Amino acid sequence: MQIAVGLLATARKKQSHPAPVTEFYTSPLFRKSVKYALLTYRRFYFYNAKDGLLLPEQIMEPYDVSIKTFTIEEKKHWAATVVDELKRYESPEEVTVYLHGGYVYRKFLQPELKRYGFNYEVPLKGMGIGKQLSWYDRNLPPE
């Protein structure tokens, strides 16, 4: 049986001071994705445009970088780097990656996951932010 591993997007809204990844990003969607990952996945990781793959306890400094400013080649290189780093922690034969995040990132991550031999699923595929928030609300226990 394969191990469920989350690969989660970060967010535009951030703290103005250094903090661990799980606390640095402040959007409601990000917060819900972290809660879901804690309850659902054996392990989980994050990704952002600036640093690529992030570990949950990694300390983040304020920054302003968006993948939307990258060229197509830069986006492809970014995605290859993220998945190459993920492979340092996870074996494609042993895990299924659950990819959370917007299409602007997934469009480049999905081919790289496939190229490296990772099985992956996109639980919130095709959902806008409002529907994603509702999905998390339905799939998280009440607070």
C-alpha positions in Angstrom: 0.0 0.0 0.0 1.3 3.4 -0.9 1.9 6.2 1.6 -0.2 9.4 1.2 2.1 12.4 0.9 0.8 16.0 0.5 2.4 18.6 -1.7 0.8 21.9 -0.9 0.9 25.4 -2.3 1.8 28.3 -0.1 0.0 31.6 -0.4 0.3 35.3 -1.3 -0.6 36.5 2.2 2.4 36.3 4.5 3.7 37.4 7.9 6.0 40.4 7.9 8.5 38.6 10.1 10.3 35.2 9.9 8.3 32.2 10.9 8.0 28.4 10.1 6.3 27.7 6.8 3.1 26.4 8.6 2.8 29.8 10.4 4.3 32.2 7.8 1.5 32.1 5.3 -1.8 33.5 6.5 -4.5 33.0 4.0 -7.6 31.1 5.1 -7.1 28.6 2.2 -3.5 27.9 3.2 -4.5 27.5 6.9 -7.2 25.0 6.0 -4.9 23.0 3.7 -2.4 22.7 6.6 -5.1 21.4 8.9 -6.2 18.9 6.3 -2.6 17.8 5.6 -2.0 17.2 9.3 -5.0 15.0 9.6 -4.7 13.2 6.2 -1.1 12.7 5.1 1.7 10.7 6.6 4.1 13.5 5.5 3.6 16.8 3.7 5.7 19.4 2.0 5.1 22.9 0.5 6.2 24.7 -2.6 6.6 28.4 -3.5 8.0 30.3 -6.4 11.0 31.6 -4.6 12.4 28.5 -2.8 10.9 25.5 -4.6 10.2 22.7 -2.1 9.8 23.6 1.5 9.7 21.5 4.7 6.9 22.4 7.2 9.4 23.5 9.9 11.5 25.6 7.5 11.8 29.2 8.6 10.6 31.7 6.0 11.7 35.3 5.6 9.4 37.9 4.0 9.8 37.9 0.2 8.0 39.0 -3.0 8.4 36.6 -5.8 5.6 35.2 -8.1 5.7 32.4 -10.6 3.6 34.5 -12.8 6.7 36.6 -13.6 8.7 33.5 -14.7 9.2 32.6 -18.3 8.0 29.2 -19.5 11.5 27.9 -19.3 12.0 29.2 -15.8 8.6 27.6 -14.8 9.7 24.3 -16.2 13.1 24.5 -14.5 11.4 25.5 -11.2 9.0 22.5 -11.4 11.9 20.0 -12.2 13.8 21.4 -9.2 10.8 21.0 -6.9 10.2 17.4 -7.9 13.9 16.5 -7.9 14.1 17.8 -4.3 11.0 15.9 -3.4 12.7 12.7 -4.7 15.4 13.2 -2.0 12.7 12.7 0.6 10.3 10.3 -1.0 10.5 7.3 -3.2 8.1 7.4 -6.2 7.4 3.6 -5.8 6.3 4.0 -2.2 4.1 7.1 -2.2 1.1 8.8 -3.8 1.5 12.5 -3.9 -1.7 14.6 -3.3 -1.1 17.9 -5.1 -2.8 20.9 -3.7 -2.6 24.3 -5.4 -3.6 26.4 -8.3 -3.2 25.4 -11.9 -0.5 28.0 -12.6 1.8 25.8 -10.5 0.3 22.4 -11.1 0.5 22.8 -14.9 4.3 22.5 -14.5 4.5 20.2 -11.5 2.3 17.5 -12.9 4.5 16.6 -15.9 7.6 16.5 -13.7 5.9 14.2 -11.1 5.0 11.9 -14.0 8.5 12.1 -15.4 10.0 11.1 -12.1 7.6 8.2 -11.7 5.4 9.6 -8.9 1.7 8.6 -8.8 -0.2 11.7 -8.0 -3.8 12.9 -7.5 -5.2 16.5 -7.5 -8.1 16.4 -4.9 -9.3 20.0 -5.7 -8.9 19.9 -9.4 -11.1 22.4 -11.3 -12.2 24.2 -8.1 -12.0 27.9 -7.6 -10.9 29.3 -4.2 -14.5 29.5 -2.9 -15.2 25.8 -3.8 -11.8 24.8 -2.4 -12.6 26.5 1.0 -16.0 24.7 1.0 -14.3 21.4 0.2 -11.9 21.8 3.1 -14.8 22.7 5.4 -16.6 19.5 4.4 -13.5 17.4 4.8 -12.3 18.8 8.1 -13.8 18.1 11.5 -15.7 21.0 13.1 -13.6 23.3 15.3 
